[in-house]
């Protein structure tokens, strides 16, 4: 873990995950975890997809599709860069 990073716990689909995160990026990580949790709950609650792993894959595909749609609609590059930085962590 980096010196300016600390571990935080996020909850996704009822499971807790500890993630190392720089203090200044904590709000973004928490927001991303809440967004992902919401997407996974939508998919899980639909009853069409069984299993946490499949829900995660479907949520990832939906989020990737949203991202690509926003990029073609003039999605600000700065936000794309922040997403890449979070993915790297």
N, C-alpha and C positions, 0 to 999 in steps of 0.2 A: 504494500500500500504506500502511496506517495505521502510525504510528510504533511501536506496540506489536505489530505483526504481522511475521511472517517467513514466507518461503516454505518449504514442505515438499513432498517428493515422495511421492506415493502410487502404488501399482501396482494397476491394475484390469484383469483379464483379460489380463495380460501386457504391458500398456502403462503407461508411466509418465506421470503428470500432476503438474505443479507447481501448488500451490495456496497462496494467501496465507491465513494464519491467525494469529489472535492467539495468543500463547504459552499463555495459560491455556485455550484451546479446542483445543489440539493433540491431547490424548488422545481427545477426542470425535470429531474429524475422522478420526483414524487408525482408530478403532473403526468409524466409519461406512463408511470406504473398505474395510475388511476385510469388513464385512457385505455391502456391495454386491458386492465381488469374489466372495464365496462364493455369493451368489444368481446372479450372472452365470455362474459356473462350473457350477453345478447345471443351469442352462438350456442352456448350451452343450454340456455333457457328455451331456445327454439325447438330443442328435442331432435333436430335433424342430424346432429353430429355427436357421436359418443366418444368419450375419452378425452382426458386433458390434453394429451399430445396432439390429437386431431383438432381440438379447439384452438390450440396455440398456433398450429399451422394455418388454419383458416383465418384466424385473427391477423396473423402476419401477412397473409395474402391480401386481406381486405385493407389493411393499413398501407401496404406497399402500393396497392391500386389507388388509394386516396392520394398518396404522396405523388405518384406519377401524374394523376389528374391535375393536382395543384401545380406541379412543375410546368405542365403544358399550358396552364392558365396564368402563368406569370408568378408562380410561387417565389417569394423573395429568397434570394440566394443565401442570405445570412441564416435564415431558419434551416435551410438544407445543410449548411455547414455545421450548425449546432447539433442537428440530428446525427450527422456523421461522427461528430466528436463523442456523442453519447454511445453510439454503436461501437466505437473504438474501445471505450472503457468496458 
